């Protein structure tokens, strides 16, 4: 039964990935993505969340890693291919994430305090880097940081610090490997943020 749930989650995720790939190619400042990268990535992410739900992840939290898995894949692909994180994805994520955190807060008191601290911490640090070293941090990264801090902080503020360290190390490793040129930061912060929301909660 658990395997069936995982397969169903993967199939639905592939459909969501197909839709996301279509959206990416249709919106202003989007990108054209060849098949089947979005389908596979979202399918794997949603299959994992489905398995976690089958293993006991609360329904009121599952929507968070599902949303982040979908939007995160689209943003990561866009950042890798075009070095930008479009507002059409980052800005609407704020009210949606706030609603989902609000639902979680009904079932888990204290969620809002961690979420707000996380948003201020991650968003504030990224904004500071943008102000002091504008060539090292794009405006899209700053906009994304706030919403990631919100959902990761809902898990724990400590997890926000871990995501920050992992993202910084990932960017340094990517820059060292490439040797020169710009390095997209979006994927290296999106992946650990999603992992926190999809793996860490034991509620």
Beta strands, then each sheet from edge to edge (+ up, - down):
end
